[in-house]
Amino acid sequence: MDKLAMGNYGIYVWSCFALTFAVVLFSEWRARLRHKRVYRDIEVRIKALEER
């Protein structure tokens, strides 16, 4: 249990890890959404060019 407490700095350390993990997950989620949106936009543009 002392290893988790990290000399009374455990709350600070583990909250920083949790916050960093949350930011990384959020960034990954946003990147995937943007990728899908851009891919759909490219598909729409290609279809519009084919219809010409």
N, CA, C, O and CB atoms as a CASP TS submission, in Angstrom:
PFRMAT TS
TARGET T0000
AUTHOR 0000-0000-0000
METHOD Language model
MODEL 1
PARENT N/A
ATOM      1  N   MET     1       0.827  -1.201   0.000  1.00  0.00           N
ATOM      2  CA  MET     1       0.000   0.000   0.000  1.00  0.00           C
ATOM      3  C   MET     1       0.867   1.259   0.000  1.00  0.00           C
ATOM      4  O   MET     1       0.449   2.301  -0.505  1.00  0.00           O
ATOM      5  CB  MET     1      -0.939   0.001   1.214  1.00  0.00           C
ATOM      6  N   ASP     2       2.065   1.166   0.561  1.00  0.00           N
ATOM      7  CA  ASP     2       2.950   2.330   0.562  1.00  0.00           C
ATOM      8  C   ASP     2       3.375   2.736  -0.844  1.00  0.00           C
ATOM      9  O   ASP     2       3.602   3.914  -1.119  1.00  0.00           O
ATOM     10  CB  ASP     2       4.177   2.047   1.401  1.00  0.00           C
ATOM     11  N   LYS     3       3.481   1.744  -1.737  1.00  0.00           N
ATOM     12  CA  LYS     3       3.866   2.077  -3.111  1.00  0.00           C
ATOM     13  C   LYS     3       2.787   2.907  -3.793  1.00  0.00           C
ATOM     14  O   LYS     3       3.095   3.794  -4.590  1.00  0.00           O
ATOM     15  CB  LYS     3       4.135   0.800  -3.918  1.00  0.00           C
ATOM     16  N   LEU     4       1.519   2.622  -3.483  1.00  0.00           N
ATOM     17  CA  LEU     4       0.431   3.414  -4.064  1.00  0.00           C
ATOM     18  C   LEU     4       0.359   4.806  -3.450  1.00  0.00           C
ATOM     19  O   LEU     4      -0.013   5.766  -4.126  1.00  0.00           O
ATOM     20  CB  LEU     4      -0.902   2.697  -3.876  1.00  0.00           C
ATOM     21  N   ALA     5       0.713   4.920  -2.174  1.00  0.00           N
ATOM     22  CA  ALA     5       0.659   6.216  -1.497  1.00  0.00           C
ATOM     23  C   ALA     5       1.777   7.130  -1.966  1.00  0.00           C
ATOM     24  O   ALA     5       1.618   8.351  -1.966  1.00  0.00           O
ATOM     25  CB  ALA     5       0.739   6.032   0.013  1.00  0.00           C
ATOM     26  N   MET     6       2.899   6.562  -2.364  1.00  0.00           N
ATOM     27  CA  MET     6       4.052   7.300  -2.884  1.00  0.00           C
ATOM     28  C   MET     6       4.473   8.437  -1.963  1.00  0.00           C
ATOM     29  O   MET     6       4.643   9.574  -2.403  1.00  0.00           O
ATOM     30  CB  MET     6       3.740   7.851  -4.260  1.00  0.00           C
ATOM     31  N   GLY     7       4.632   8.130  -0.725  1.00  0.00           N
ATOM     32  CA  GLY     7       5.117   9.138   0.215  1.00  0.00           C
ATOM     33  C   GLY     7       4.174  10.314   0.359  1.00  0.00           C
ATOM     34  O   GLY     7       4.618  11.462   0.337  1.00  0.00           O
ATOM     35  N   ASN     8       2.905  10.063   0.504  1.00  0.00           N
ATOM     36  CA  ASN     8       1.855  11.078   0.672  1.00  0.00           C
ATOM     37  C   ASN     8       1.621  11.935  -0.577  1.00  0.00           C
ATOM     38  O   ASN     8       0.890  12.924  -0.518  1.00  0.00           O
ATOM     39  CB  ASN     8       2.208  11.978   1.827  1.00  0.00           C
ATOM     40  N   TYR     9       2.226  11.569  -1.686  1.00  0.00           N
ATOM     41  CA  TYR     9       1.990  12.273  -2.941  1.00  0.00           C
ATOM     42  C   TYR     9       1.146  11.433  -3.889  1.00  0.00           C
ATOM     43  O   TYR     9       0.967  11.802  -5.050  1.00  0.00           O
ATOM     44  CB  TYR     9       3.315  12.641  -3.603  1.00  0.00           C
ATOM     45  N   GLY    10       0.636  10.331  -3.416  1.00  0.00           N
ATOM     46  CA  GLY    10      -0.115   9.399  -4.250  1.00  0.00           C
ATOM     47  C   GLY    10      -1.341  10.011  -4.898  1.00  0.00           C
ATOM     48  O   GLY    10      -1.611   9.762  -6.073  1.00  0.00           O
ATOM     49  N   ILE    11      -2.079  10.801  -4.153  1.00  0.00           N
ATOM     50  CA  ILE    11      -3.302  11.417  -4.709  1.00  0.00           C
ATOM     51  C   ILE    11      -2.940  12.319  -5.890  1.00  0.00           C
ATOM     52  O   ILE    11      -3.594  12.290  -6.932  1.00  0.00           O
ATOM     53  CB  ILE    11      -4.060  12.239  -3.613  1.00  0.00           C
ATOM     54  N   TYR    12      -1.895  13.114  -5.709  1.00  0.00           N
ATOM     55  CA  TYR    12      -1.455  14.009  -6.786  1.00  0.00           C
ATOM     56  C   TYR    12      -0.966  13.204  -7.992  1.00  0.00           C
ATOM     57  O   TYR    12      -1.355  13.478  -9.128  1.00  0.00           O
ATOM     58  CB  TYR    12      -0.335  14.951  -6.284  1.00  0.00           C
ATOM     59  N   VAL    13      -0.117  12.217  -7.738  1.00  0.00           N
ATOM     60  CA  VAL    13       0.472  11.432  -8.823  1.00  0.00           C
ATOM     61  C   VAL    13      -0.600  10.674  -9.588  1.00  0.00           C
ATOM     62  O   VAL    13      -0.639  10.724 -10.817  1.00  0.00           O
ATOM     63  CB  VAL    13       1.516  10.456  -8.275  1.00  0.00           C
ATOM     64  N   TRP    14      -1.477   9.966  -8.865  1.00  0.00           N
ATOM     65  CA  TRP    14      -2.483   9.154  -9.545  1.00  0.00           C
ATOM     66  C   TRP    14      -3.536  10.007 -10.234  1.00  0.00           C
ATOM     67  O   TRP    14      -4.070   9.604 -11.266  1.00  0.00           O
ATOM     68  CB  TRP    14      -3.149   8.217  -8.561  1.00  0.00           C
ATOM     69  N   SER    15      -3.844  11.172  -9.688  1.00  0.00           N
ATOM     70  CA  SER    15      -4.790  12.054 -10.376  1.00  0.00           C
ATOM     71  C   SER    15      -4.170  12.607 -11.663  1.00  0.00           C
ATOM     72  O   SER    15      -4.871  12.789 -12.658  1.00  0.00           O
ATOM     73  CB  SER    15      -5.223  13.214  -9.448  1.00  0.00           C
ATOM     74  N   CYS    16      -2.877  12.869 -11.647  1.00  0.00           N
ATOM     75  CA  CYS    16      -2.196  13.315 -12.871  1.00  0.00           C
ATOM     76  C   CYS    16      -2.200  12.213 -13.921  1.00  0.00           C
ATOM     77  O   CYS    16      -2.433  12.479 -15.101  1.00  0.00           O
ATOM     78  CB  CYS    16      -0.748  13.743 -12.563  1.00  0.00           C
ATOM     79  N   PHE    17      -1.944  10.972 -13.498  1.00  0.00           N
ATOM     80  CA  PHE    17      -2.007   9.849 -14.427  1.00  0.00           C
ATOM     81  C   PHE    17      -3.412   9.715 -15.013  1.00  0.00           C
ATOM     82  O   PHE    17      -3.570   9.515 -16.217  1.00  0.00           O
ATOM     83  CB  PHE    17      -1.594   8.544 -13.723  1.00  0.00           C
ATOM     84  N   ALA    18      -4.414   9.825 -14.174  1.00  0.00           N
ATOM     85  CA  ALA    18      -5.798   9.689 -14.629  1.00  0.00           C
ATOM     86  C   ALA    18      -6.160  10.813 -15.604  1.00  0.00           C
ATOM     87  O   ALA    18      -6.796  10.568 -16.629  1.00  0.00           O
ATOM     88  CB  ALA    18      -6.764   9.694 -13.426  1.00  0.00           C
ATOM     89  N   LEU    19      -5.760  12.026 -15.287  1.00  0.00           N
ATOM     90  CA  LEU    19      -6.050  13.155 -16.167  1.00  0.00           C
ATOM     91  C   LEU    19      -5.345  12.997 -17.513  1.00  0.00           C
ATOM     92  O   LEU    19      -5.934  13.257 -18.562  1.00  0.00           O
ATOM     93  CB  LEU    19      -5.628  14.471 -15.502  1.00  0.00           C
ATOM     94  N   THR    20      -4.102  12.576 -17.480  1.00  0.00           N
ATOM     95  CA  THR    20      -3.355  12.346 -18.715  1.00  0.00           C
ATOM     96  C   THR    20      -4.019  11.264 -19.551  1.00  0.00           C
ATOM     97  O   THR    20      -4.157  11.413 -20.765  1.00  0.00           O
ATOM     98  CB  THR    20      -1.904  11.960 -18.405  1.00  0.00           C
ATOM     99  N   PHE    21      -4.429  10.186 -18.917  1.00  0.00           N
ATOM    100  CA  PHE    21      -5.101   9.096 -19.612  1.00  0.00           C
ATOM    101  C   PHE    21      -6.405   9.583 -20.236  1.00  0.00           C
ATOM    102  O   PHE    21      -6.719   9.225 -21.371  1.00  0.00           O
ATOM    103  CB  PHE    21      -5.373   7.930 -18.650  1.00  0.00           C
ATOM    104  N   ALA    22      -7.164  10.395 -19.507  1.00  0.00           N
ATOM    105  CA  ALA    22      -8.425  10.930 -20.026  1.00  0.00           C
ATOM    106  C   ALA    22      -8.178  11.834 -21.235  1.00  0.00           C
ATOM    107  O   ALA    22      -8.931  11.781 -22.207  1.00  0.00           O
ATOM    108  CB  ALA    22      -9.171  11.709 -18.925  1.00  0.00           C
ATOM    109  N   VAL    23      -7.138  12.655 -21.185  1.00  0.00           N
ATOM    110  CA  VAL    23      -6.825  13.550 -22.300  1.00  0.00           C
ATOM    111  C   VAL    23      -6.412  12.742 -23.526  1.00  0.00           C
ATOM    112  O   VAL    23      -6.813  13.061 -24.645  1.00  0.00           O
ATOM    113  CB  VAL    23      -5.706  14.540 -21.908  1.00  0.00           C
ATOM    114  N   VAL    24      -5.616  11.705 -23.323  1.00  0.00           N
ATOM    115  CA  VAL    24      -5.190  10.858 -24.445  1.00  0.00           C
ATOM    116  C   VAL    24      -6.396  10.159 -25.071  1.00  0.00           C
ATOM    117  O   VAL    24      -6.521  10.112 -26.295  1.00  0.00           O
ATOM    118  CB  VAL    24      -4.146   9.809 -23.976  1.00  0.00           C
ATOM    119  N   LEU    25      -7.280   9.620 -24.240  1.00  0.00           N
ATOM    120  CA  LEU    25      -8.482   8.973 -24.768  1.00  0.00           C
ATOM    121  C   LEU    25      -9.361   9.958 -25.528  1.00  0.00           C
ATOM    122  O   LEU    25      -9.865   9.635 -26.603  1.00  0.00           O
ATOM    123  CB  LEU    25      -9.280   8.335 -23.636  1.00  0.00           C
ATOM    124  N   PHE    26      -9.546  11.142 -24.988  1.00  0.00           N
ATOM    125  CA  PHE    26     -10.351  12.167 -25.643  1.00  0.00           C
ATOM    126  C   PHE    26      -9.737  12.566 -26.983  1.00  0.00           C
ATOM    127  O   PHE    26     -10.450  12.721 -27.975  1.00  0.00           O
ATOM    128  CB  PHE    26     -10.493  13.398 -24.736  1.00  0.00           C
ATOM    129  N   SER    27      -8.422  12.731 -27.011  1.00  0.00           N
ATOM    130  CA  SER    27      -7.741  13.098 -28.251  1.00  0.00           C
ATOM    131  C   SER    27      -7.887  12.009 -29.305  1.00  0.00           C
ATOM    132  O   SER    27      -8.111  12.303 -30.479  1.00  0.00           O
ATOM    133  CB  SER    27      -6.262  13.371 -27.984  1.00  0.00           C
ATOM    134  N   GLU    28      -7.763  10.762 -28.891  1.00  0.00           N
ATOM    135  CA  GLU    28      -7.934   9.644 -29.808  1.00  0.00           C
ATOM    136  C   GLU    28      -9.351   9.602 -30.370  1.00  0.00           C
ATOM    137  O   GLU    28      -9.546   9.398 -31.568  1.00  0.00           O
ATOM    138  CB  GLU    28      -7.608   8.329 -29.105  1.00  0.00           C
ATOM    139  N   TRP    29     -10.325   9.795 -29.509  1.00  0.00           N
ATOM    140  CA  TRP    29     -11.732   9.798 -29.916  1.00  0.00           C
ATOM    141  C   TRP    29     -11.997  10.910 -30.927  1.00  0.00           C
ATOM    142  O   TRP    29     -12.649  10.684 -31.947  1.00  0.00           O
ATOM    143  CB  TRP    29     -12.650   9.964 -28.690  1.00  0.00           C
ATOM    144  N   ARG    30     -11.489  12.115 -30.642  1.00  0.00           N
ATOM    145  CA  ARG    30     -11.699  13.247 -31.544  1.00  0.00           C
ATOM    146  C   ARG    30     -11.011  13.018 -32.891  1.00  0.00           C
ATOM    147  O   ARG    30     -11.555  13.377 -33.935  1.00  0.00           O
ATOM    148  CB  ARG    30     -11.180  14.540 -30.903  1.00  0.00           C
ATOM    149  N   ALA    31      -9.825  12.426 -32.870  1.00  0.00           N
ATOM    150  CA  ALA    31      -9.103  12.156 -34.105  1.00  0.00           C
ATOM    151  C   ALA    31      -9.864  11.151 -34.966  1.00  0.00           C
ATOM    152  O   ALA    31      -9.940  11.302 -36.186  1.00  0.00           O
ATOM    153  CB  ALA    31      -7.695  11.636 -33.799  1.00  0.00           C
ATOM    154  N   ARG    32     -10.424  10.132 -34.330  1.00  0.00           N
ATOM    155  CA  ARG    32     -11.201   9.147 -35.084  1.00  0.00           C
ATOM    156  C   ARG    32     -12.452   9.774 -35.695  1.00  0.00           C
ATOM    157  O   ARG    32     -12.801   9.476 -36.837  1.00  0.00           O
ATOM    158  CB  ARG    32     -11.592   7.976 -34.180  1.00  0.00           C
ATOM    159  N   LEU    33     -13.126  10.637 -34.941  1.00  0.00           N
ATOM    160  CA  LEU    33     -14.303  11.324 -35.480  1.00  0.00           C
ATOM    161  C   LEU    33     -13.934  12.199 -36.667  1.00  0.00           C
ATOM    162  O   LEU    33     -14.625  12.206 -37.686  1.00  0.00           O
ATOM    163  CB  LEU    33     -14.971  12.171 -34.396  1.00  0.00           C
ATOM    164  N   ARG    34     -12.852  12.929 -36.530  1.00  0.00           N
ATOM    165  CA  ARG    34     -12.416  13.799 -37.623  1.00  0.00           C
ATOM    166  C   ARG    34     -12.033  12.979 -38.850  1.00  0.00           C
ATOM    167  O   ARG    34     -12.354  13.352 -39.978  1.00  0.00           O
ATOM    168  CB  ARG    34     -11.231  14.670 -37.179  1.00  0.00           C
ATOM    169  N   HIS    35     -11.356  11.877 -38.630  1.00  0.00           N
ATOM    170  CA  HIS    35     -10.964  11.009 -39.736  1.00  0.00           C
ATOM    171  C   HIS    35     -12.196  10.511 -40.489  1.00  0.00           C
ATOM    172  O   HIS    35     -12.223  10.526 -41.720  1.00  0.00           O
ATOM    173  CB  HIS    35     -10.135   9.819 -39.221  1.00  0.00           C
ATOM    174  N   LYS    36     -13.206  10.073 -39.758  1.00  0.00           N
ATOM    175  CA  LYS    36     -14.436   9.602 -40.398  1.00  0.00           C
ATOM    176  C   LYS    36     -15.118  10.725 -41.169  1.00  0.00           C
ATOM    177  O   LYS    36     -15.608  10.510 -42.278  1.00  0.00           O
ATOM    178  CB  LYS    36     -15.397   9.027 -39.353  1.00  0.00           C
ATOM    179  N   ARG    37     -15.149  11.908 -40.595  1.00  0.00           N
ATOM    180  CA  ARG    37     -15.795  13.049 -41.241  1.00  0.00           C
ATOM    181  C   ARG    37     -15.067  13.427 -42.533  1.00  0.00           C
ATOM    182  O   ARG    37     -15.706  13.683 -43.554  1.00  0.00           O
ATOM    183  CB  ARG    37     -15.840  14.253 -40.284  1.00  0.00           C
ATOM    184  N   VAL    38     -13.752  13.463 -42.490  1.00  0.00           N
ATOM    185  CA  VAL    38     -12.971  13.802 -43.681  1.00  0.00           C
ATOM    186  C   VAL    38     -13.140  12.726 -44.746  1.00  0.00           C
ATOM    187  O   VAL    38     -13.274  13.035 -45.930  1.00  0.00           O
ATOM    188  CB  VAL    38     -11.479  13.973 -43.324  1.00  0.00           C
ATOM    189  N   TYR    39     -13.132  11.465 -44.328  1.00  0.00           N
ATOM    190  CA  TYR    39     -13.301  10.360 -45.270  1.00  0.00           C
ATOM    191  C   TYR    39     -14.662  10.441 -45.968  1.00  0.00           C
ATOM    192  O   TYR    39     -14.762  10.248 -47.179  1.00  0.00           O
ATOM    193  CB  TYR    39     -13.155   9.010 -44.543  1.00  0.00           C
ATOM    194  N   ARG    40     -15.705  10.729 -45.186  1.00  0.00           N
ATOM    195  CA  ARG    40     -17.042  10.879 -45.787  1.00  0.00           C
ATOM    196  C   ARG    40     -17.069  12.055 -46.766  1.00  0.00           C
ATOM    197  O   ARG    40     -17.678  11.956 -47.832  1.00  0.00           O
ATOM    198  CB  ARG    40     -18.112  11.081 -44.684  1.00  0.00           C
ATOM    199  N   ASP    41     -16.426  13.149 -46.420  1.00  0.00           N
ATOM    200  CA  ASP    41     -16.380  14.316 -47.294  1.00  0.00           C
ATOM    201  C   ASP    41     -15.671  13.975 -48.608  1.00  0.00           C
ATOM    202  O   ASP    41     -16.112  14.391 -49.680  1.00  0.00           O
ATOM    203  CB  ASP    41     -15.669  15.489 -46.588  1.00  0.00           C
ATOM    204  N   ILE    42     -14.595  13.232 -48.525  1.00  0.00           N
ATOM    205  CA  ILE    42     -13.872  12.819 -49.729  1.00  0.00           C
ATOM    206  C   ILE    42     -14.754  11.929 -50.597  1.00  0.00           C
ATOM    207  O   ILE    42     -14.783  12.083 -51.818  1.00  0.00           O
ATOM    208  CB  ILE    42     -12.569  12.082 -49.357  1.00  0.00           C
ATOM    209  N   GLU    43     -15.472  11.002 -49.973  1.00  0.00           N
ATOM    210  CA  GLU    43     -16.375  10.136 -50.738  1.00  0.00           C
ATOM    211  C   GLU    43     -17.444  10.949 -51.467  1.00  0.00           C
ATOM    212  O   GLU    43     -17.744  10.685 -52.631  1.00  0.00           O
ATOM    213  CB  GLU    43     -17.039   9.112 -49.812  1.00  0.00           C
ATOM    214  N   VAL    44     -18.011  11.929 -50.783  1.00  0.00           N
ATOM    215  CA  VAL    44     -19.045  12.777 -51.396  1.00  0.00           C
ATOM    216  C   VAL    44     -18.464  13.542 -52.575  1.00  0.00           C
ATOM    217  O   VAL    44     -19.106  13.652 -53.620  1.00  0.00           O
ATOM    218  CB  VAL    44     -19.637  13.764 -50.358  1.00  0.00           C
ATOM    219  N   ARG    45     -17.254  14.072 -52.418  1.00  0.00           N
ATOM    220  CA  ARG    45     -16.631  14.827 -53.507  1.00  0.00           C
ATOM    221  C   ARG    45     -16.323  13.941 -54.705  1.00  0.00           C
ATOM    222  O   ARG    45     -16.492  14.358 -55.851  1.00  0.00           O
ATOM    223  CB  ARG    45     -15.353  15.495 -53.020  1.00  0.00           C
ATOM    224  N   ILE    46     -15.869  12.712 -54.441  1.00  0.00           N
ATOM    225  CA  ILE    46     -15.588  11.788 -55.538  1.00  0.00           C
ATOM    226  C   ILE    46     -16.871  11.438 -56.286  1.00  0.00           C
ATOM    227  O   ILE    46     -16.884  11.413 -57.516  1.00  0.00           O
ATOM    228  CB  ILE    46     -14.914  10.509 -55.009  1.00  0.00           C
ATOM    229  N   LYS    47     -17.937  11.172 -55.561  1.00  0.00           N
ATOM    230  CA  LYS    47     -19.219  10.873 -56.201  1.00  0.00           C
ATOM    231  C   LYS    47     -19.724  12.035 -57.035  1.00  0.00           C
ATOM    232  O   LYS    47     -20.277  11.842 -58.118  1.00  0.00           O
ATOM    233  CB  LYS    47     -20.254  10.511 -55.156  1.00  0.00           C
ATOM    234  N   ALA    48     -19.525  13.261 -56.517  1.00  0.00           N
ATOM    235  CA  ALA    48     -19.956  14.445 -57.265  1.00  0.00           C
ATOM    236  C   ALA    48     -19.148  14.589 -58.557  1.00  0.00           C
ATOM    237  O   ALA    48     -19.698  14.976 -59.588  1.00  0.00           O
ATOM    238  CB  ALA    48     -19.809  15.715 -56.398  1.00  0.00           C
ATOM    239  N   LEU    49     -17.868  14.286 -58.512  1.00  0.00           N
ATOM    240  CA  LEU    49     -17.041  14.358 -59.712  1.00  0.00           C
ATOM    241  C   LEU    49     -17.414  13.282 -60.719  1.00  0.00           C
ATOM    242  O   LEU    49     -17.364  13.513 -61.927  1.00  0.00           O
ATOM    243  CB  LEU    49     -15.573  14.234 -59.346  1.00  0.00           C
ATOM    244  N   GLU    50     -17.786  12.112 -60.228  1.00  0.00           N
ATOM    245  CA  GLU    50     -18.176  11.016 -61.125  1.00  0.00           C
ATOM    246  C   GLU    50     -19.485  11.311 -61.836  1.00  0.00           C
ATOM    247  O   GLU    50     -19.689  10.859 -62.963  1.00  0.00           O
ATOM    248  CB  GLU    50     -18.298   9.712 -60.348  1.00  0.00           C
ATOM    249  N   GLU    51     -20.358  12.048 -61.211  1.00  0.00           N
ATOM    250  CA  GLU    51     -21.669  12.358 -61.787  1.00  0.00           C
ATOM    251  C   GLU    51     -21.584  13.405 -62.882  1.00  0.00           C
ATOM    252  O   GLU    51     -22.534  13.571 -63.646  1.00  0.00           O
ATOM    253  CB  GLU    51     -22.614  12.834 -60.708  1.00  0.00           C
ATOM    254  N   ARG    52     -20.497  14.094 -62.974  1.00  0.00           N
ATOM    255  CA  ARG    52     -20.351  15.149 -63.983  1.00  0.00           C
ATOM    256  C   ARG    52     -20.273  14.589 -65.339  1.00  0.00           C
ATOM    257  O   ARG    52     -20.149  15.336 -66.309  1.00  0.00           O
ATOM    258  CB  ARG    52     -19.147  15.981 -63.728  1.00  0.00           C
TER
END
